[in-house]
Amino acid sequence: MRDSIAARVGYYHLNLYLTGSGPFLLSGHWTTARTWPWAGEELRIACVGGGPAGLYFALLLKLREPGHDITVFERNAPGVARGWSVTLWDDLLEKLYSADPESAREIEQASFSWDTAVLEVRGEQFVDASGRGYGIQRQRLLQILADRAQAAGVHIEFNHEVTSASQLPECDLILASDGVNSRIRDEAKGFQTDVRVGRNKYIWLGTDKSFTCFTTHYAQTDRGWIWAHVYGAGAQSSTFIVECPAETWAGLGFDTMPHEDCLARLEKIFERPLEGHQLIGQASGGTSAQWLNFRTVTNKHWQDGKTVLAGDAAHATHFTIGSGAKLAIEDAIALADNLQRHGEVGPALAAYETERQAATTGPQFAARLSAQWYESVDRYIGLKPRQFATLRRRRRSPLLPYLPPRLAYWLYPTSREIPGARRLRTWTARTVITAYNRLHVAR
């Protein structure tokens, strides 16, 4: 895998050198083959939020145009991160190596990899070869990006919370990368933000057990089903996200239960996969994890004047598709690319908006279907374990909610043998996605 990535990176830099279309790496230093289209103009840029989107954008643009004055404003102290770990995949790792090999190498070395997914329900396990994935502690990922950005000349103001654009110094561009509850975005009013609150309850925890594959464990209680999404983040830690219907959450008493009692109850429920290990309810920030309802965020516009969105401020996709960090980093790459390609901020932001809205529509649609499937677990949990596992893998199908579960199970494994069945599924899926796109644009 590494040889393949290295070859692609080498071709990438050679192509940029020959065409003069971008930066290339020479003797460990970034340089250019031609003058940038900014023709010497230096931009003052403020990035609000020191997550993956803000830090990676600042790093890439500073590497490509050292003259730009870029400052990242982060509300937390250095080394403090909310949440446990994030997932990366091979395709994103290749993009990281193409954009900045140095930070990509550090990220890969700090990551914990797996190549299988395991689902366990009613004591039966089902293994799926899902492709190579990586888990990295969020705190470590942000540290790598922050150190690399500062070494490139980016200013980072830690312990500096920005709640309004009026608090920022005069600048040419504001990147709102301050998360799902972005105050910069909400203050502007021009993005036409839509927020949808999911029905299920979830809590983002950690554990001191290292899970060697991406696993989902379903546990039955006297108040209903509850499940955990688990993936390794290192040799001694994993992320452990617990999810359940609101009725189960209330029936088990989690709505009134003290935090420590909640952890103890969950350790008992998931005693089998934890194997005596403990759940951890506090990340590096020291704040106890809370039960939440997932908030899906979309925006009709991604730019408003000189302010532009990236990461969860632009799109929050359900955690069950594992694409949050991937989409945020891809936003950063695209924004840096478009600022490089265009000679003015306005056209660059317009091109970025068009490109990223098109690129994120598919993942957003898939995430919505995935979230809806988990909100309808009771519809499928009565199936035999193998049938349940099969439909769980097919949860992003737009047809699944409209088919009786047993019929859906029968259709999917045999669709290759049924004349026209695959074409019908493809046509229906495209029709549903097209309708979704039109409704999204109409909002």
Wavefront OBJ file of the C-alpha trace (Angstrom):
o trace
v 0.000 0.000 0.000
v 2.774 2.400 0.927
v 4.610 1.770 -2.379
v 1.425 2.547 -4.302
v 0.909 5.795 -2.410
v 4.546 6.813 -2.859
v 4.308 6.225 -6.591
v 1.171 8.322 -6.847
v 2.695 11.102 -4.789
v 5.787 11.122 -6.985
v 3.665 11.388 -10.118
v 1.590 14.117 -8.484
v 4.604 16.339 -7.758
v 6.199 15.689 -11.146
v 2.969 16.673 -12.873
v 2.697 19.878 -10.836
v 6.284 20.795 -11.620
v 5.840 20.269 -15.363
v 2.513 22.109 -15.581
v 3.326 24.818 -13.069
v -0.139 24.292 -11.558
v 0.813 23.869 -7.934
v 3.468 23.408 -5.256
v 5.945 20.564 -5.411
v 8.345 19.092 -2.898
v 12.035 19.588 -3.620
v 14.704 18.453 -1.132
v 12.166 18.525 1.673
v 10.935 22.056 0.917
v 7.817 23.329 -0.830
v 8.361 25.532 -3.858
v 6.557 26.482 -7.065
v 7.236 26.280 -10.777
v 5.500 29.569 -11.597
v 4.261 32.722 -9.931
v 0.958 32.250 -8.078
v -2.137 33.921 -9.549
v -2.267 36.237 -6.524
v 0.551 38.200 -8.163
v 2.102 39.091 -4.846
v -1.119 39.985 -3.013
v -1.047 38.789 0.565
v -4.292 37.717 2.219
v -5.190 38.039 5.878
v -7.148 34.939 6.852
v -8.855 34.024 10.126
v -9.812 30.399 10.789
v -12.310 30.071 13.634
v -11.960 26.592 15.110
v -8.817 24.484 15.413
v -10.301 21.164 14.294
v -9.117 19.109 11.298
v -10.739 21.440 8.730
v -9.327 24.698 10.095
v -5.847 23.423 10.865
v -5.363 21.490 7.642
v -6.607 24.346 5.460
v -4.277 26.779 7.241
v -1.357 24.383 6.834
v -1.916 23.708 3.123
v -2.429 27.338 2.137
v 0.594 28.475 4.133
v 2.748 25.838 2.432
v 1.542 26.995 -0.974
v 1.699 30.736 -0.338
v 3.929 31.630 2.622
v 3.080 35.331 2.250
v -0.492 34.914 3.448
v -1.110 35.929 7.078
v -3.148 33.055 8.553
v -4.349 32.807 12.140
v -6.316 29.936 13.704
v -8.434 30.808 16.745
v -9.044 27.799 18.989
v -11.091 27.985 22.177
v -9.317 25.068 23.896
v -5.844 24.917 25.379
v -3.039 23.113 23.523
v -3.421 19.346 23.825
v -7.113 19.510 24.728
v -9.593 17.852 22.374
v -13.261 17.065 22.725
v -13.979 13.467 21.794
v -11.891 10.323 21.571
v -10.691 9.252 18.180
v -11.577 9.643 14.524
v -11.572 7.210 11.624
v -9.614 7.516 8.407
v -9.605 5.303 5.314
v -7.075 4.385 2.636
v -8.485 6.817 0.072
v -8.131 9.741 2.471
v -4.617 8.693 3.447
v -3.609 8.865 -0.209
v -4.966 12.413 -0.434
v -3.063 13.370 2.709
v 0.183 12.077 1.197
v -0.481 14.026 -1.995
v -1.259 17.263 -0.163
v 1.466 17.172 2.513
v 3.590 14.010 2.820
v 5.233 15.094 6.076
v 2.062 15.367 8.152
v 0.560 12.337 6.368
v 3.499 10.205 7.443
v 3.084 11.282 11.068
v -0.662 10.642 10.961
v -0.218 7.148 9.549
v 2.467 6.276 12.091
v 0.224 7.450 14.951
v -2.809 5.527 13.676
v -4.153 2.124 14.639
v -5.278 0.118 11.605
v -7.857 -2.612 10.969
v -9.153 -4.360 7.854
v -12.294 -6.138 9.066
v -15.610 -5.232 10.650
v -17.419 -7.501 13.100
v -21.091 -7.452 14.050
v -22.272 -9.390 17.087
v -25.947 -10.031 17.830
v -27.519 -12.753 19.990
v -24.134 -14.336 20.554
v -23.341 -14.771 16.840
v -20.544 -12.893 15.098
v -20.397 -11.905 11.447
v -17.171 -10.712 9.832
v -17.054 -8.322 6.901
v -13.859 -7.451 5.013
v -14.566 -3.723 4.908
v -11.232 -2.437 3.611
v -8.402 -0.903 5.587
v -9.379 1.718 8.119
v -7.426 3.712 10.679
v -8.262 5.081 14.088
v -6.255 7.933 15.543
v -6.762 9.742 18.820
v -8.330 13.101 18.069
v -5.918 14.828 20.436
v -2.933 13.326 18.590
v -4.308 14.208 15.141
v -4.821 17.833 16.132
v -1.374 17.996 17.727
v 0.272 16.772 14.502
v -1.614 19.302 12.374
v -1.059 22.168 14.821
v 2.697 21.514 15.130
v 3.078 21.238 11.375
v 1.034 24.398 10.751
v 3.001 26.425 13.281
v 6.270 25.206 11.785
v 5.022 26.470 8.412
v 4.278 29.919 9.865
v 0.595 29.705 10.806
v -0.355 31.601 13.966
v -2.516 29.629 16.411
v -4.276 31.461 19.228
v -5.182 28.818 21.806
v -7.624 29.601 24.641
v -9.204 32.167 22.325
v -12.932 31.605 21.841
v -14.572 33.569 19.029
v -18.355 33.877 19.195
v -18.784 36.699 16.667
v -16.992 37.845 13.538
v -16.798 41.302 15.151
v -14.187 39.899 17.559
v -11.808 39.140 14.707
v -9.187 41.521 13.360
v -9.713 42.989 9.904
v -9.196 40.210 7.352
v -9.863 39.221 3.757
v -11.302 35.767 4.481
v -12.988 34.098 7.451
v -13.153 30.306 7.599
v -15.934 29.141 9.926
v -14.703 25.703 10.979
v -16.101 25.930 14.504
v -18.244 22.803 14.449
v -21.845 21.718 14.229
v -22.992 24.545 16.521
v -20.980 27.179 14.635
v -21.652 30.626 16.036
v -19.976 32.351 13.099
v -22.315 30.532 10.721
v -25.444 31.196 12.761
v -24.580 34.865 13.189
v -24.240 35.439 9.426
v -27.781 34.210 8.561
v -26.939 33.988 4.863
v -26.103 30.283 4.760
v -29.730 29.103 5.182
v -28.788 26.365 7.613
v -31.030 23.362 8.193
v -30.579 21.308 11.371
v -32.406 18.029 11.891
v -32.326 16.335 15.285
v -32.223 12.540 15.314
v -34.479 10.379 17.472
v -31.885 8.063 18.988
v -29.742 8.903 22.005
v -25.985 8.335 21.935
v -22.983 8.895 24.176
v -19.348 9.101 23.001
v -17.090 7.167 25.384
v -13.672 5.571 25.465
v -12.351 2.319 26.865
v -8.948 1.035 27.930
v -9.424 -2.099 25.811
v -7.912 -2.100 22.332
v -10.319 -3.534 19.765
v -8.455 -4.908 16.755
v -11.323 -4.451 14.281
v -14.313 -2.180 13.794
v -17.058 -3.825 15.834
v -20.747 -3.331 16.554
v -22.234 -5.125 19.562
v -26.001 -5.400 20.092
v -27.236 -6.107 23.613
v -30.788 -6.869 24.677
v -32.065 -5.415 27.948
v -35.422 -5.603 29.676
v -36.088 -2.111 28.265
v -35.116 -2.789 24.676
v -32.030 -3.074 22.494
v -28.887 -0.996 22.917
v -25.693 -1.207 20.868
v -22.102 0.002 20.756
v -19.977 1.119 17.787
v -16.348 0.409 18.696
v -13.014 0.984 16.949
v -9.422 0.948 18.114
v -7.396 4.120 18.530
v -4.163 2.660 19.882
v -2.561 -0.261 21.664
v -4.470 0.524 24.862
v -7.577 2.466 23.895
v -10.670 2.459 21.705
v -13.644 4.670 21.011
v -16.898 3.237 22.379
v -20.076 4.945 21.128
v -23.291 3.690 22.729
v -26.593 4.264 20.920
v -30.207 3.323 21.613
v -33.805 4.497 21.077
v -34.971 7.279 23.385
v -37.489 4.891 24.966
v -34.738 2.431 25.914
v -32.553 5.268 27.200
v -35.327 6.528 29.491
v -36.435 3.021 30.475
v -32.929 2.182 31.678
v -32.881 5.355 33.753
v -30.087 7.124 31.885
v -32.153 10.320 31.772
v -31.729 10.797 35.539
v -28.767 8.588 36.399
v -25.484 10.163 37.668
v -22.595 9.918 35.233
v -20.561 7.326 37.157
v -23.629 5.125 37.641
v -24.306 5.371 33.919
v -20.817 4.108 33.097
v -21.169 1.241 35.574
v -24.512 0.238 34.061
v -23.111 0.296 30.537
v -20.079 -1.756 31.630
v -22.509 -4.378 32.913
v -24.603 -4.336 29.722
v -21.501 -4.684 27.516
v -19.653 -6.995 29.871
v -19.047 -9.577 27.119
v -17.154 -7.378 24.608
v -15.381 -5.335 27.311
v -13.983 -8.450 28.997
v -13.436 -6.697 32.318
v -12.104 -3.431 30.865
v -13.594 -0.121 31.911
v -15.423 2.619 30.064
v -14.007 6.129 30.278
v -16.329 9.111 30.269
v -13.862 11.994 30.152
v -11.624 12.921 27.233
v -8.599 15.234 27.414
v -10.789 18.275 28.084
v -11.899 16.893 31.436
v -15.615 17.299 30.654
v -17.848 14.294 31.246
v -19.502 12.811 28.163
v -23.211 13.533 27.813
v -26.081 11.700 26.163
v -27.007 13.580 22.978
v -29.272 13.475 19.954
v -27.325 13.650 16.700
v -27.735 16.903 14.773
v -27.569 16.609 10.976
v -26.519 19.938 9.465
v -26.863 21.085 5.853
v -26.480 24.542 4.319
v -27.999 25.864 1.106
v -25.012 28.222 0.776
v -21.445 27.667 1.972
v -20.273 31.258 1.517
v -21.609 34.594 2.674
v -19.456 37.538 1.672
v -15.942 36.807 2.861
v -17.054 34.048 5.256
v -16.927 30.409 4.144
v -17.848 27.135 5.872
v -15.914 23.887 6.249
v -16.182 20.713 8.308
v -19.147 20.124 10.604
v -20.167 23.771 10.307
v -20.978 23.013 6.660
v -22.172 19.410 6.945
v -22.567 17.101 9.908
v -22.971 13.507 8.731
v -24.051 10.729 11.073
v -21.180 8.967 12.831
v -22.305 5.538 11.568
v -20.679 6.149 8.160
v -17.360 7.288 9.669
v -16.835 10.227 7.306
v -16.716 13.318 9.519
v -12.939 13.814 9.537
v -12.659 12.672 5.912
v -15.117 15.280 4.642
v -13.577 18.017 6.799
v -10.087 17.350 5.454
v -11.376 17.143 1.887
v -13.052 20.536 2.437
v -9.695 21.956 3.520
v -7.926 20.556 0.466
v -10.604 21.853 -1.916
v -10.653 25.328 -0.387
v -6.860 25.629 -0.569
v -6.938 24.354 -4.169
v -9.562 26.889 -5.244
v -7.822 29.804 -3.567
v -4.690 28.755 -5.418
v -6.509 28.401 -8.742
v -8.452 31.695 -8.766
v -7.076 35.208 -8.594
v -9.816 36.593 -6.319
v -11.463 35.426 -3.112
v -15.026 35.705 -4.451
v -14.622 33.374 -7.457
v -12.546 30.974 -5.336
v -15.283 30.654 -2.712
v -17.982 30.246 -5.355
v -16.033 27.439 -7.041
v -15.337 25.792 -3.685
v -19.022 25.878 -2.764
v -20.068 24.283 -6.049
v -17.388 21.595 -5.845
v -17.947 20.590 -2.240
v -21.727 20.689 -2.291
v -21.645 18.241 -5.192
v -19.040 16.057 -3.463
v -20.869 15.884 -0.115
v -24.399 15.242 -1.384
v -23.784 11.492 -1.718
v -22.235 11.021 1.747
v -24.946 13.180 3.332
v -27.654 11.097 1.704
v -25.942 7.851 2.755
v -25.540 9.164 6.302
v -29.205 10.054 6.528
v -30.208 6.562 5.390
v -27.756 5.006 7.849
v -29.124 7.089 10.724
v -32.690 6.183 9.786
v -31.791 2.492 9.754
v -30.431 2.673 13.284
v -33.527 4.585 14.354
v -35.537 1.631 13.003
v -33.544 -1.231 14.539
v -36.740 -2.676 16.040
v -37.963 -3.233 12.466
v -35.063 -5.603 11.752
v -33.939 -7.016 15.098
v -36.508 -9.829 14.959
v -34.809 -11.353 11.940
v -32.379 -14.222 12.231
v -28.901 -12.917 13.100
v -27.514 -13.528 9.595
v -30.462 -11.767 7.988
v -30.092 -8.859 10.396
v -26.359 -8.593 9.663
v -26.985 -8.626 5.909
v -29.540 -5.805 6.025
v -27.359 -3.810 8.362
v -24.652 -3.870 5.664
v -27.281 -2.721 3.153
v -28.595 0.087 5.354
v -27.639 2.828 2.866
v -30.050 1.498 0.248
v -32.915 3.962 -0.430
v -35.195 0.976 -1.126
v -34.744 -0.736 2.234
v -37.252 1.340 4.259
v -40.000 0.486 1.763
v -39.475 -3.277 1.578
v -40.607 -5.851 4.156
v -37.369 -6.874 5.891
v -37.537 -10.567 4.952
v -38.292 -9.708 1.333
v -35.365 -7.278 1.339
v -33.060 -9.992 2.651
v -34.225 -12.401 -0.054
v -33.804 -9.828 -2.828
v -30.310 -8.599 -2.036
v -28.390 -11.897 -2.017
v -30.196 -13.085 -5.176
v -30.442 -9.852 -7.150
v -27.587 -10.890 -9.446
v -29.605 -13.893 -10.601
v -32.921 -12.052 -11.071
v -33.077 -10.535 -14.585
v -33.327 -6.751 -14.365
v -33.289 -6.632 -10.545
v -29.944 -4.844 -10.295
v -30.939 -2.353 -13.020
v -34.190 -1.674 -11.146
v -32.349 -1.055 -7.890
v -29.842 1.245 -9.600
v -32.567 3.223 -11.369
v -34.611 3.572 -8.184
v -31.590 4.664 -6.147
v -30.670 7.317 -8.718
v -34.256 8.562 -8.830
v -34.406 8.884 -5.036
v -31.036 10.675 -4.865
v -32.084 13.080 -7.639
v -35.284 13.903 -5.758
v -33.278 14.400 -2.568
v -30.921 16.782 -4.361
v -33.810 18.832 -5.719
v -35.459 19.097 -2.320
v -32.129 20.045 -0.738
v -31.548 22.820 -3.291
v -35.152 24.026 -2.936
v -34.641 24.599 0.778
l 1 2 3 4 5 6 7 8 9 10 11 12 13 14 15 16 17 18 19 20 21 22 23 24 25 26 27 28 29 30 31 32 33 34 35 36 37 38 39 40 41 42 43 44 45 46 47 48 49 50 51 52 53 54 55 56 57 58 59 60 61 62 63 64 65 66 67 68 69 70 71 72 73 74 75 76 77 78 79 80 81 82 83 84 85 86 87 88 89 90 91 92 93 94 95 96 97 98 99 100 101 102 103 104 105 106 107 108 109 110 111 112 113 114 115 116 117 118 119 120 121 122 123 124 125 126 127 128 129 130 131 132 133 134 135 136 137 138 139 140 141 142 143 144 145 146 147 148 149 150 151 152 153 154 155 156 157 158 159 160 161 162 163 164 165 166 167 168 169 170 171 172 173 174 175 176 177 178 179 180 181 182 183 184 185 186 187 188 189 190 191 192 193 194 195 196 197 198 199 200 201 202 203 204 205 206 207 208 209 210 211 212 213 214 215 216 217 218 219 220 221 222 223 224 225 226 227 228 229 230 231 232 233 234 235 236 237 238 239 240 241 242 243 244 245 246 247 248 249 250 251 252 253 254 255 256 257 258 259 260 261 262 263 264 265 266 267 268 269 270 271 272 273 274 275 276 277 278 279 280 281 282 283 284 285 286 287 288 289 290 291 292 293 294 295 296 297 298 299 300 301 302 303 304 305 306 307 308 309 310 311 312 313 314 315 316 317 318 319 320 321 322 323 324 325 326 327 328 329 330 331 332 333 334 335 336 337 338 339 340 341 342 343 344 345 346 347 348 349 350 351 352 353 354 355 356 357 358 359 360 361 362 363 364 365 366 367 368 369 370 371 372 373 374 375 376 377 378 379 380 381 382 383 384 385 386 387 388 389 390 391 392 393 394 395 396 397 398 399 400 401 402 403 404 405 406 407 408 409 410 411 412 413 414 415 416 417 418 419 420 421 422 423 424 425 426 427 428 429 430 431 432 433 434 435 436 437 438 439 440 441 442 443
